[in-house]
Structures are given as C-alpha cells and as structure tokens.
Amino acid sequence: MIDQLTAALDEIGAGYRADTPRSVVVSLPGQRKLNIACGLVIEDHALRVEAFVARRPEEDREAVWAELLRRNGKLYAVAFATDEMEDIHLVGRLPHAAITAAELDLVLGQVLVAADDVFNVILEIGFKTSIEQEWAWRLAHGESTKNLEAFEHLRPRD
C-alpha cells in the first residue's frame, strides 16, 4: 500500500519524505502559512490525512472555533479539528481505493487551500494581543516588521 501511495505522490509531483514504513509527510507550500506539513498514514482500513494548522489560540477561542466550524461545511475530505492541547489541525480519512494520483491531488489541494486561507484569520482572532505587542516591540527596537505586513491594520498608531 505504501508503494501505491508514493507512486501516486510521484505522479502528481508532490514533495514528500517517508516518515515510517506506513506513512509519508507531504510538504505543501503556502502563501500565508509558508509550509504545511501533511501526514498521510496508511491504516488497516483507511488512509488518514493530518495537517497541523496552528497552535491553540491565546484569546477569543470561541470565535476561532466558530470560524473553523463555518468553514468545515465547505471542505472536501478533511475537516478542522483540535487535539488534546487545543491545537488546530485538518484531519480526514479516505478509503484505500482513494489512493490514486487524482484523488490525492484533490485532497492535498484542499488541505493547502484550507490551511492557507484560514491561517491569518486564526492569528488575527486568536493572537491579536500578541501581534499588537510584537508590532510595538519591533517598532520600538527598530526591528524588521516584514513578516507582520499582513497585520498592518494592527500596527500601533502614534
């Protein structure tokens, strides 16, 4: 089964590395979340899909959860979920018959789009105070603010 999985990934040109004899980690290049690591694990009856999206929000968790639940209804093959630490992941299970290049291309594309599209939203809602503090500290110390550009609207005003 792992040979079938790696052959399908090779066919679509996905960058991946073997993680265990039954799993691979696919590297998906995002724009907002620069790298999305997506684990594909062959289980006895399914292919498990898992991708870390963001750490547990520091604030306004209910608003973050509500945003993710709204998005779940539009997703294909995966859904947002939290782990025991309340970190945010995309998870899904596919039948072994879905281990084809075409299906993996769809699922990995969905993981990439879903994680990348929501990443800054999660940060803005769940880490707003930290982002504002980071802006203030960097400006006060003359440090680069390049990676804060997406949150220009949270920049402190004099």
N, C-alpha and C positions, 0 to 999 in steps of 0.2 A: 504493500500500500504506500509506503514512503517513496518508492521508486515512481509510482504513478503521480504522487504529489509533486515531487521535484521535476519530473518531466513536464507536467502542466505549467509549473512556475517558469521553467526554462523556455517553454513555448511562448509565454507572454512577456518574457524578458524581465521578470521580477528579480530584484536583488535580494538574496536570502542567504542565510547560513544555517547549517544543521545545528540544532540545539541538543537533541537527544536522538536515539535511534527511531523515535516515533514523532519527532516534531522539528519544525523549522521556524525561524524568525525572519519575517519579510520586512525590509526597510522601505517605508513609503515616504517620499519627500514632500512635505507640506510647504505651505507658504507662511501661515501664521504659526503653526506648530511645526518647526523645521524638520523634525524626524518623527515618524510614527512607527513604532516597532509593533508588528502584528504577529502574534504567535499562532501557528497552525499546528494543532495537536491531533494525531490520529488516535481516537479512542476505539473501543471494541465495536461500537455501533454508529459512530458519527465522527465527523471532523469538527473539532472545537476551534473556534476563532476567538482570539482575545487580543485587545489592544488597549494599553494604558493611555488615558486621555489627559487627566490632571489630578493633582493631589486634592485632598479634602479641602473644600472651601473654608476659609478662615471666618467668614461672616456671611450672613444672609443665605444660609444653606437652603432654606425652603424655596427661595426664588431660583436658585440654581437648579434644584431638583425639579421644580415646576417647568423650567425651560427645557430640561432634558426630556421630561415626560411628554411635553408638547411635540418635541422632535421625534420621539420614538415611533409614533404612528406613521411617519413618512419614510422610515428606513427599510431597506431590503436586507433580510437575512441576519441582521445584527440589531442589538438594542443597547441603550445606555443602561448601566448598572453600577452599583457601588460594591466594594468589598468590605470586609470587616473593619477596615480603617476608615471607611467612607471615601476612599479614593475612587475616582471615576474611571470607568472602563467601557469599551464597547465589547459585547460578547454575543456569541451565536453558536449554533450547532447546525451542521449540514449533513445530509446522508452521504455515505461513501460514494454513492453514484454521482454526487455533485463535484467530485474531484476531477474536473475537466478544466482545460485552459479557459474556455469561455465562461464557465461559472466562477472560477477563481478570479478572473479579471473583473467580473461584476462585483463580487463580494469585496475584493481588495479595493476597488474603486469606491465602493460605498463606505468602507472604513476610512479611507483617505478623506473623502469629502465630508463625512460626518464629523470626524475628529477635527479637521482643519477649520471647518465653518464655525464650530461652536467654541473653539479654544479661547479666542479673545473675549467672547461673551462670558464664559466661565470666569476668566481672570477679572474682567471688569465688575461683575456682580459679586463674586466670592472673595476677591482680594483687593477691592477698591482702596481701602485704607492703606494697605501695604504699598500699592502702586503710587498713591499720593505721597507717602513718606519717602519712597525711593526717588521720585521726582525732586522733592525738596532737598534731600541729601546730595544727590548728584549735582544739582544746580549750585548748592552752597559750596561744594568742594571742587567745582569746575570739571566734573567727570562727564564722560560721554553719555548722552541721552538717546543715542541712536536706536537702541532696542526698546525704547519707550515711545517711539513715534506713533504707534497705533493708539496710544493713550494720551495724545496731545491735549485732548479736552479735559484731562485730569491734572494737567500741569498747574502748579500754583501760580496765581496771578498776583503781581505786586500791587 
